Amino acid sequence: MGLRTGAQYLEALRDEREVWISGKRIADVTEEPGFRNMARTLAQWYDFQHDPAVHDLVTYETPDGDRAHISYIEPRSKEDLRRRGAAFAAWADVTGGMMGRAPDYMNAAIMAVGAAKAHWGQHKPEYGERAYDLYLKCRREDLLLTHTFINPMVDRFKPLSEQEPYINAGVVEESSEGITVRGGRIVGTMAPFCDVNLSFLSPNITVDEEDIYALGMVTPVAHPGLKWICRDTYDLERSHRDYPLSGRMEEMDTVAVYEDSFVPWEMVFEYKDVEIHNRTAPAVRFFQSLGHHVLVKNVSKTRFLLGVAHLMAESSQISKFINVQERLGDIVTCLNTMEALAIAAVEGAEKSADNGLYYVNEAAVQAGLRLYPEFYVRIVGHIKQLGGAGFMAAPDQATFEALGQGLERYFRGAETDAENRVALFRLAWDVVGSSWGGRQELYERFFFGDTQRMKALLYQGYNLEEAVSMVQRLLEPPQPGRPFALPDREPPAAK
């Protein structure tokens, strides 16, 4: 099939998917208020692949001889990673990096699942082949994926084996044709707009004797017995001037509920194998595979936020104050850090001995993933401080249309007319103060796990031998003619 167009994508959404919000089932997400604008944004992403200006940048020729988005590529060199990063950046720059779940994010994720076929098939080769076939299906049909990796937040203290059965999605029974699944998984971001759901229990959650939860599968979003439960929509369907971001990028978050849903074996790539599940994170290169997109997206996002902050400061000339310049300089520091880590991730990439593919540097990715939640909250704080009461003095478009030039003298900036200054402040408020903006901050705070816990895990898993030996050497008393003891190893060769 190859690359889809936006029209083809939208047509595929008109099926029997069971999406619930505000007490009702949505008949058609492409027409539903609060949903339809996001569907159109995603349609533009698919049309973007066909744009002659970027077609060669964002697509590649597959081994099948057709074209696919380069996020599906199996990277066999650092150059492949550079090309993939450039494609990630192309769309992130279109949206100011404010769309964390652009389709290329999960394209890279399903590629990583397929590339780990030796892992899935270690005990039963057919599971590995299914994982790779599912990747090929998504690539060849240009499908849009959501994912559900986390069990519902009922009791995070108790292990799954001690909780009420089937709160988390697990296997009720099996037959020669497939399995029956019951329970929930979260967080299915963008699920109402997707074709398929990639679902397996997070590699950060270990399982033991209750192996019914060691389950990995890819099912259609419109799968019999599968409900999608939505939170409130943050797209208020207001004018572009009023809510310029939330009116186009409401990605929606959902809970997937499997109600004794039958899943045929061809959709299953992990089943009741505790050993396989508990080694999934390193086998799939979980953080490297998804983290490359995140780093690139965060570069665009930080650059966009810097632009917003700079223009706000310029609008009233507070940019001349040193304390304001310090805030803007802090955002520049955050941007420089993310850019450096994105480069280091690719240039420090490593070739896997398991499948011959290249994966971005995990240390660079982990640093970016752990720093950005703090960066983002800090940047939002800067923008709130720069805006101050200006956020409260930002009437909507209808008021401007009713009162016209009578508002000019009260709402203009030092060198900006009233309409454009208010539009800027309303855009900034959409980022930092609207419900959609609050969801953005929550997303960044907890993306890839709680920052405190994940930093602790980094420390627990870090090889401290070299750091400790350095301290021990410097504690040694000087010897005649040798003030410092030398390391036992040779200096590492330049790469």
C-alpha positions as CSV (number, residue, x, y, z in Angstrom):
1,M,0.0,0.0,0.0
2,G,2.8,2.5,0.9
3,L,2.3,6.0,2.0
4,R,-1.3,7.1,2.8
5,T,-2.8,10.5,2.1
6,G,-4.7,12.5,4.6
7,A,-8.0,11.6,3.0
8,Q,-7.2,7.9,3.1
9,Y,-6.3,8.2,6.8
10,L,-9.5,10.0,7.7
11,E,-11.6,7.5,5.8
12,A,-10.0,4.6,7.8
13,L,-11.2,6.2,11.0
14,R,-14.8,5.8,10.0
15,D,-15.2,2.3,11.5
16,E,-16.8,0.6,14.5
17,R,-14.3,1.8,17.1
18,E,-15.9,2.2,20.6
19,V,-14.8,5.5,22.0
20,W,-16.7,7.0,25.0
21,I,-16.7,10.5,26.3
22,S,-19.3,12.5,28.5
23,G,-21.6,9.5,28.7
24,K,-21.9,8.8,25.0
25,R,-20.3,6.7,22.3
26,I,-18.8,8.8,19.5
27,A,-20.2,7.9,16.2
28,D,-17.4,9.4,14.0
29,V,-14.3,11.0,15.4
30,T,-13.7,12.8,12.2
31,E,-16.8,14.9,12.8
32,E,-17.2,14.9,16.6
33,P,-16.7,18.3,18.2
34,G,-13.5,18.3,20.3
35,F,-12.0,15.5,18.2
36,R,-12.4,16.5,14.5
37,N,-9.7,19.2,14.6
38,M,-7.1,16.8,15.9
39,A,-8.1,14.3,13.1
40,R,-7.5,17.0,10.5
41,T,-4.0,17.8,12.0
42,L,-3.1,14.1,11.7
43,A,-4.4,14.1,8.2
44,Q,-2.0,16.9,7.4
45,W,0.8,14.8,8.8
46,Y,0.0,12.1,6.3
47,D,-0.2,14.7,3.5
48,F,3.1,16.1,4.7
49,Q,4.8,12.9,3.6
50,H,3.8,13.6,0.0
51,D,4.9,17.3,0.0
52,P,7.6,17.5,-2.7
53,A,9.5,20.0,-0.5
54,V,10.1,17.3,2.2
55,H,9.2,14.0,0.6
56,D,12.8,12.8,0.3
57,L,13.6,14.1,3.7
58,V,10.8,12.3,5.6
59,T,10.5,9.1,3.6
60,Y,12.8,6.3,2.3
61,E,12.7,3.3,0.0
62,T,12.0,0.2,1.9
63,P,13.4,-3.3,1.2
64,D,10.0,-4.0,-0.4
65,G,10.7,-1.3,-3.0
66,D,7.9,1.0,-1.8
67,R,8.1,4.2,0.2
68,A,7.6,4.6,4.0
69,H,8.1,7.3,6.6
70,I,11.7,7.1,7.6
71,S,10.7,6.6,11.3
72,Y,10.0,3.0,10.2
73,I,13.6,2.5,9.1
74,E,15.8,-0.2,10.6
75,P,18.9,1.9,11.1
76,R,22.0,0.2,9.8
77,S,24.3,3.2,10.3
78,K,24.7,6.4,12.1
79,E,23.7,8.1,8.9
80,D,20.3,6.3,9.1
81,L,19.9,7.7,12.6
82,R,20.8,11.2,11.4
83,R,18.2,11.0,8.6
84,R,15.6,9.7,11.0
85,G,16.3,12.6,13.4
86,A,16.0,15.1,10.6
87,A,12.6,13.6,9.7
88,F,11.5,13.8,13.3
89,A,12.6,17.5,13.4
90,A,10.7,18.3,10.2
91,W,7.3,17.8,11.7
92,A,8.2,18.9,15.2
93,D,9.2,22.3,13.7
94,V,5.8,22.5,12.1
95,T,4.0,22.1,15.4
96,G,6.5,23.8,17.7
97,G,7.3,20.5,19.3
98,M,3.9,20.6,21.1
99,M,2.7,17.3,19.6
100,G,4.4,14.6,21.6
101,R,2.5,11.7,20.0
102,A,3.0,12.5,16.3
103,P,2.7,9.3,14.3
104,D,6.5,9.0,13.8
105,Y,6.9,8.4,17.6
106,M,5.1,5.1,17.5
107,N,6.4,4.2,14.1
108,A,9.9,4.0,15.7
109,A,8.5,2.0,18.6
110,I,6.9,-0.7,16.5
111,M,10.1,-1.0,14.5
112,A,12.0,-1.6,17.8
113,V,9.5,-4.3,18.7
114,G,9.9,-6.0,15.4
115,A,13.7,-5.7,15.5
116,A,13.7,-7.6,18.9
117,K,12.2,-10.7,17.2
118,A,15.1,-12.8,18.5
119,H,14.1,-11.8,22.1
120,W,10.4,-12.5,21.6
121,G,11.1,-15.8,19.9
122,Q,13.8,-17.1,22.2
123,H,11.6,-19.8,23.6
124,K,9.0,-20.0,20.8
125,P,10.3,-18.8,17.4
126,E,6.7,-18.1,16.2
127,Y,6.4,-15.2,18.6
128,G,9.5,-13.5,17.2
129,E,8.2,-13.9,13.6
130,R,4.8,-12.5,14.6
131,A,6.5,-9.4,16.2
132,Y,8.4,-8.7,13.0
133,D,5.3,-9.4,10.8
134,L,3.3,-6.9,12.8
135,Y,6.0,-4.3,12.3
136,L,5.9,-5.0,8.5
137,K,2.1,-4.7,8.5
138,C,2.2,-1.3,10.1
139,R,5.0,-0.1,7.8
140,R,3.4,-1.4,4.6
141,E,0.0,-0.1,5.4
142,D,1.2,3.2,7.0
143,L,-0.8,2.6,10.1
144,L,-1.1,5.0,13.1
145,L,-0.4,3.4,16.4
146,T,-1.3,4.2,20.0
147,H,0.1,2.2,22.9
148,T,-1.0,1.0,26.3
149,F,1.9,-0.1,28.5
150,I,0.8,0.7,32.1
151,N,-1.6,-1.0,34.4
152,P,-4.5,1.1,35.9
153,M,-3.5,3.1,39.0
154,V,-5.5,1.2,41.6
155,D,-2.8,0.1,44.0
156,R,0.8,0.8,43.1
157,F,2.2,-0.7,46.3
158,K,0.9,-4.2,45.8
159,P,2.4,-6.4,43.1
160,L,0.1,-7.5,40.4
161,S,-0.2,-11.0,41.8
162,E,-1.8,-9.6,45.0
163,Q,-4.3,-7.3,43.4
164,E,-7.8,-8.1,42.3
165,P,-7.5,-10.2,39.1
166,Y,-8.0,-8.5,35.8
167,I,-7.7,-4.9,36.8
168,N,-4.7,-5.0,34.5
169,A,-5.3,-6.7,31.2
170,G,-4.6,-10.4,31.4
171,V,-5.5,-13.7,29.8
172,V,-8.7,-15.3,30.9
173,E,-8.5,-18.4,28.6
174,E,-6.8,-19.7,25.5
175,S,-7.8,-21.9,22.6
176,S,-6.1,-23.1,19.4
177,E,-7.4,-19.9,17.7
178,G,-6.3,-17.3,20.3
179,I,-6.7,-15.8,23.7
180,T,-9.5,-14.0,25.6
181,V,-8.3,-10.8,27.3
182,R,-9.9,-9.0,30.2
183,G,-8.9,-5.8,32.0
184,G,-7.5,-2.4,31.4
185,R,-4.3,-0.7,30.3
186,I,-3.3,3.0,30.1
187,V,-2.5,5.5,28.8
188,G,-3.8,5.2,25.2
189,T,-2.8,8.7,24.0
190,M,-4.4,9.5,20.6
191,A,-6.2,6.2,20.6
192,P,-9.4,7.6,19.1
193,F,-7.4,8.7,16.0
194,C,-5.3,5.6,15.6
195,D,-5.5,2.4,13.6
196,V,-4.0,-0.1,16.0
197,N,-2.9,-0.5,19.7
198,L,0.5,-1.8,20.7
199,S,0.0,-3.2,24.1
200,F,2.4,-4.9,26.5
201,L,3.0,-4.5,30.2
202,S,5.7,-1.8,30.8
203,P,9.2,-3.3,31.0
204,N,9.6,-1.3,34.2
205,I,6.9,-3.5,35.8
206,T,8.2,-7.0,36.7
207,V,5.9,-10.0,36.9
208,D,6.4,-13.2,38.8
209,E,4.1,-16.2,39.3
210,E,1.1,-14.3,37.8
211,D,2.2,-14.6,34.3
212,I,-1.2,-14.0,32.8
213,Y,-0.1,-10.4,32.6
214,A,3.0,-11.1,30.6
215,L,1.2,-10.3,27.4
216,G,2.2,-8.4,24.3
217,M,-0.1,-7.9,21.3
218,V,-1.2,-5.6,18.6
219,T,-4.9,-5.2,18.1
220,P,-7.0,-2.8,16.0
221,V,-8.4,0.2,17.8
222,A,-11.8,-1.0,16.5
223,H,-11.4,-4.4,18.0
224,P,-14.5,-6.3,19.3
225,G,-14.8,-6.1,23.0
226,L,-12.4,-3.1,23.3
227,K,-13.6,0.1,24.8
228,W,-11.7,3.4,24.9
229,I,-12.6,5.7,27.8
230,C,-11.7,9.4,27.3
231,R,-10.9,12.2,29.7
232,D,-12.5,15.6,29.0
233,T,-11.6,17.2,25.7
234,Y,-9.5,20.3,25.9
235,D,-10.5,21.5,22.4
236,L,-13.2,24.1,23.1
237,E,-13.8,24.6,19.4
238,R,-13.1,28.3,19.8
239,S,-11.5,30.6,17.2
240,H,-7.9,30.2,16.2
241,R,-7.1,33.5,17.9
242,D,-8.6,32.4,21.2
243,Y,-6.9,28.9,21.5
244,P,-4.4,28.5,18.7
245,L,-2.7,25.3,20.0
246,S,-5.4,23.4,21.9
247,G,-7.7,23.9,18.9
248,R,-5.4,21.9,16.7
249,M,-3.4,19.5,18.9
250,E,-5.7,17.9,21.4
251,E,-4.1,14.4,21.4
252,M,-6.7,12.9,23.9
253,D,-5.7,10.3,26.5
254,T,-7.7,7.2,27.1
255,V,-8.0,4.0,29.1
256,A,-8.3,0.8,27.1
257,V,-10.8,-1.7,28.6
258,Y,-10.8,-5.3,27.2
259,E,-14.1,-6.9,28.0
260,D,-13.4,-10.6,27.4
261,S,-12.1,-9.6,24.0
262,F,-10.9,-12.4,21.8
263,V,-7.4,-11.9,20.3
264,P,-6.2,-14.3,17.6
265,W,-2.7,-15.7,17.9
266,E,-1.4,-13.8,14.9
267,M,-1.8,-10.6,16.9
268,V,0.2,-11.9,19.9
269,F,4.0,-11.7,20.2
270,E,4.4,-12.3,24.0
271,Y,2.5,-14.7,26.2
272,K,2.9,-16.1,29.7
273,D,6.7,-16.0,29.6
274,V,7.9,-14.2,32.7
275,E,11.6,-14.4,31.7
276,I,10.9,-12.8,28.3
277,H,8.8,-10.0,29.9
278,N,11.3,-9.2,32.6
279,R,14.1,-8.7,30.0
280,T,12.1,-6.7,27.6
281,A,13.5,-3.2,28.4
282,P,17.1,-4.0,27.3
283,A,16.1,-6.4,24.5
284,V,13.8,-3.8,22.8
285,R,16.3,-0.9,23.7
286,F,13.2,0.7,25.2
287,F,14.7,4.1,26.0
288,Q,16.9,4.4,23.0
289,S,14.1,3.4,20.6
290,L,11.5,5.9,21.8
291,G,13.9,8.4,23.3
292,H,15.4,9.6,20.0
293,H,12.1,11.1,18.9
294,V,11.6,12.6,22.4
295,L,15.0,14.4,22.3
296,V,14.4,15.9,18.8
297,K,10.8,16.9,19.7
298,N,12.1,18.6,22.9
299,V,14.6,20.6,20.9
300,S,11.8,22.0,18.7
301,K,9.6,22.5,21.7
302,T,12.2,24.5,23.7
303,R,13.0,26.6,20.6
304,F,9.3,27.5,20.3
305,L,9.0,28.4,23.9
306,L,12.1,30.6,23.7
307,G,10.4,32.4,20.8
308,V,7.2,32.9,22.8
309,A,9.1,34.2,25.8
310,H,11.3,36.5,23.7
311,L,8.3,38.1,21.9
312,M,6.4,38.5,25.2
313,A,9.4,40.3,26.7
314,E,9.9,42.5,23.6
315,S,6.2,43.4,23.5
316,S,6.5,45.6,26.6
317,Q,10.3,46.2,26.4
318,I,10.9,44.3,29.7
319,S,13.6,42.5,27.7
320,K,15.9,45.4,28.6
321,F,15.9,44.3,32.3
322,I,18.8,42.1,33.4
323,N,16.5,39.8,35.5
324,V,14.4,39.2,32.4
325,Q,17.5,38.5,30.3
326,E,18.6,36.0,32.9
327,R,15.3,34.1,32.5
328,L,15.6,34.2,28.7
329,G,19.2,33.0,29.0
330,D,18.1,30.1,31.2
331,I,15.7,29.0,28.4
332,V,18.6,29.3,25.9
333,T,20.7,27.1,28.2
334,C,17.9,24.5,28.3
335,L,17.8,24.6,24.5
336,N,21.6,24.3,24.1
337,T,21.6,21.3,26.4
338,M,18.8,19.5,24.5
339,E,20.5,20.2,21.2
340,A,23.8,18.9,22.5
341,L,22.2,15.7,23.8
342,A,20.3,15.1,20.6
343,I,23.7,15.3,18.7
344,A,25.4,13.1,21.3
345,A,22.7,10.5,21.1
346,V,23.4,9.9,17.4
347,E,27.1,10.4,17.3
348,G,27.5,8.1,20.3
349,A,25.2,5.5,18.8
350,E,26.1,1.8,19.2
351,K,25.6,-1.2,16.9
352,S,23.7,-4.0,18.4
353,A,25.4,-7.4,18.3
354,D,21.9,-9.0,18.4
355,N,20.5,-7.7,15.1
356,G,23.1,-5.4,13.6
357,L,21.0,-2.3,13.9
358,Y,22.2,1.0,15.3
359,Y,20.6,2.5,18.4
360,V,21.2,6.0,19.8
361,N,23.3,6.4,22.9
362,E,21.4,5.5,26.0
363,A,23.3,7.8,28.3
364,A,22.5,10.8,26.2
365,V,18.8,9.8,26.0
366,Q,18.5,9.1,29.7
367,A,20.1,12.5,30.5
368,G,17.6,14.2,28.2
369,L,14.6,12.3,29.6
370,R,15.5,13.1,33.2
371,L,16.4,16.7,32.6
372,Y,13.5,17.8,30.5
373,P,10.8,17.5,33.1
374,E,12.7,20.0,35.2
375,F,13.5,22.2,32.2
376,Y,9.9,22.3,31.1
377,V,8.5,23.3,34.5
378,R,11.1,25.9,34.8
379,I,10.4,27.4,31.3
380,V,6.7,27.5,32.0
381,G,7.5,29.3,35.2
382,H,9.5,31.9,33.3
383,I,6.7,32.5,30.8
384,K,4.2,32.9,33.6
385,Q,6.5,35.4,35.3
386,L,7.0,37.3,32.0
387,G,3.3,37.5,31.2
388,G,2.1,38.5,34.7
389,A,-1.1,40.5,34.5
390,G,-0.9,40.5,30.7
391,F,-2.5,37.1,30.7
392,M,-5.6,38.6,32.4
393,A,-5.7,41.5,29.9
394,A,-6.3,39.4,26.8
395,P,-9.9,39.6,25.6
396,D,-11.2,37.0,23.1
397,Q,-11.6,37.5,19.4
398,A,-15.3,38.2,19.6
399,T,-14.8,41.2,21.9
400,F,-12.2,42.6,19.5
401,E,-14.6,42.2,16.6
402,A,-17.4,44.0,18.6
403,L,-15.3,46.9,19.9
404,G,-12.7,47.2,17.2
405,Q,-10.3,50.2,17.4
406,G,-11.7,51.3,20.7
407,L,-9.5,48.7,22.3
408,E,-6.2,49.6,20.5
409,R,-4.8,52.0,23.0
410,Y,-5.4,49.8,26.0
411,F,-4.1,46.5,24.7
412,R,-1.3,47.3,22.3
413,G,2.4,46.7,23.1
414,A,5.3,49.1,23.0
415,E,5.8,48.3,19.3
416,T,3.0,45.9,18.6
417,D,-0.7,46.6,17.7
418,A,-3.3,45.4,20.1
419,E,-4.6,42.5,18.1
420,N,-1.2,40.9,17.6
421,R,-0.1,41.4,21.2
422,V,-3.3,39.8,22.6
423,A,-2.9,36.9,20.1
424,L,0.6,36.3,21.4
425,F,-0.5,36.4,25.0
426,R,-3.4,34.1,24.3
427,L,-1.0,31.6,22.6
428,A,1.3,31.8,25.6
429,W,-1.7,31.2,27.9
430,D,-2.7,28.2,25.9
431,V,0.8,26.8,26.7
432,V,1.0,27.6,30.4
433,G,-2.5,28.3,31.7
434,S,-5.3,26.5,29.8
435,S,-6.5,23.0,30.6
436,W,-4.6,21.8,27.5
437,G,-1.4,23.6,28.8
438,G,-1.8,21.9,32.2
439,R,-2.0,18.6,30.4
440,Q,1.2,19.5,28.5
441,E,3.0,20.2,31.8
442,L,1.8,16.9,33.4
443,Y,2.9,15.1,30.3
444,E,6.4,16.4,30.5
445,R,6.6,16.0,34.3
446,F,5.9,12.2,34.1
447,F,7.0,11.3,30.6
448,F,8.9,8.0,30.8
449,G,8.1,7.7,34.5
450,D,8.3,9.6,37.7
451,T,11.6,11.7,37.6
452,Q,12.5,10.9,41.2
453,R,12.1,7.2,40.8
454,M,13.8,7.1,37.4
455,K,16.8,9.0,38.6
456,A,17.1,6.6,41.5
457,L,17.0,3.7,39.1
458,L,19.8,5.3,37.1
459,Y,21.9,5.5,40.2
460,Q,21.1,2.0,41.2
461,G,22.0,0.6,37.8
462,Y,25.1,2.7,37.1
463,N,28.5,1.1,37.1
464,L,30.3,3.1,39.8
465,E,33.6,1.3,39.6
466,E,35.5,3.9,37.7
467,A,34.1,6.8,39.8
468,V,35.0,5.1,43.0
469,S,38.5,4.1,41.8
470,M,39.2,7.7,40.9
471,V,38.4,8.8,44.4
472,Q,40.5,6.0,45.9
473,R,43.5,7.0,43.7
474,L,43.3,10.6,44.7
475,L,43.3,9.6,48.3
476,E,46.6,7.7,47.9
477,P,49.6,9.7,49.3
478,P,52.0,11.0,46.7
479,Q,55.1,8.9,45.8
480,P,58.5,10.4,45.1
481,G,58.5,11.7,41.5
482,R,54.8,10.8,41.1
483,P,52.3,13.2,42.7
484,F,49.3,11.3,41.3
485,A,48.7,7.5,41.0
486,L,47.8,6.5,37.5
487,P,44.7,4.5,36.4
488,D,45.3,0.8,35.8
489,R,43.8,1.1,32.3
490,E,44.9,2.7,29.1
491,P,43.1,6.0,28.2
492,P,40.1,5.2,26.0
493,A,40.7,5.5,22.2
494,A,39.0,8.3,20.4
495,K,35.9,7.2,18.5
